[in-house]
């Protein structure tokens, strides 16, 4: 099983600042990595797939990078609606499809 | 517009059974793999199971293998999850999710339902 590790667990950021979230895989997943955003009481929403391709309707302030075992999700200028929990997920080798434990982006 | 709507959650005693349904619309259901993903209260996401577009292939997380069964009725655009021998650690919101954009065997989740809560408690 590929273990996904996200850091930090909580990231405190002021509105307008840049946020950088990390995701590490226990073995290479190539670029088969997705990012999701989840707000309280809501289902997750796909942000990024293929490590760097934004899903339909996702603002350009969200960007993904990385390949192999190290990945980053960046939010260039945090808006109020961006405060949420973010999960990475690998789909290179399965079953199981695996998620990271999540990073909560909180208001500083 | 893709829509996924789960139903069938509720409170069940340990050892009991429950059947979840997910009604799909807005896409050609019989062309795509479908999944169940769960989230325990206050916890992260856990993939549970996957079924291929025609129901011929099914995969399960080890935590549910032998207890849960995924199925689909393509004539009714509906996905199912039969859950038997339920345990307290199965308590979670269960989401159905689609992989409409994924290439074959590379599955991420591009659409999600609103989820249905399953509580296993005596």
HADDOCK unambig.tbl for C-alpha pairs under 7 A between the chains (distance, minus, plus):
assign (segid A and resid 34 and name CA) (segid B and resid 108 and name CA) 6.68 0.50 0.50
assign (segid A and resid 42 and name CA) (segid B and resid 114 and name CA) 6.81 0.50 0.50
assign (segid A and resid 43 and name CA) (segid B and resid 112 and name CA) 6.44 0.50 0.50
assign (segid A and resid 43 and name CA) (segid B and resid 113 and name CA) 6.85 0.50 0.50
assign (segid A and resid 43 and name CA) (segid B and resid 114 and name CA) 5.61 0.50 0.50
assign (segid A and resid 43 and name CA) (segid B and resid 115 and name CA) 6.99 0.50 0.50
assign (segid A and resid 44 and name CA) (segid B and resid 112 and name CA) 7.00 0.50 0.50
assign (segid A and resid 46 and name CA) (segid B and resid 109 and name CA) 6.78 0.50 0.50
assign (segid A and resid 46 and name CA) (segid B and resid 110 and name CA) 5.60 0.50 0.50
assign (segid A and resid 91 and name CA) (segid B and resid 106 and name CA) 5.53 0.50 0.50
assign (segid A and resid 91 and name CA) (segid B and resid 107 and name CA) 5.63 0.50 0.50
assign (segid A and resid 91 and name CA) (segid B and resid 108 and name CA) 6.43 0.50 0.50
assign (segid A and resid 92 and name CA) (segid B and resid 106 and name CA) 6.35 0.50 0.50
assign (segid A and resid 95 and name CA) (segid B and resid 59 and name CA) 6.85 0.50 0.50
assign (segid A and resid 95 and name CA) (segid B and resid 61 and name CA) 6.97 0.50 0.50
assign (segid A and resid 96 and name CA) (segid B and resid 61 and name CA) 5.82 0.50 0.50
assign (segid A and resid 97 and name CA) (segid B and resid 47 and name CA) 6.08 0.50 0.50
assign (segid A and resid 98 and name CA) (segid B and resid 47 and name CA) 6.65 0.50 0.50
assign (segid A and resid 99 and name CA) (segid B and resid 45 and name CA) 6.40 0.50 0.50
assign (segid A and resid 99 and name CA) (segid B and resid 46 and name CA) 6.76 0.50 0.50
assign (segid A and resid 101 and name CA) (segid B and resid 44 and name CA) 5.60 0.50 0.50
assign (segid A and resid 102 and name CA) (segid B and resid 44 and name CA) 6.60 0.50 0.50
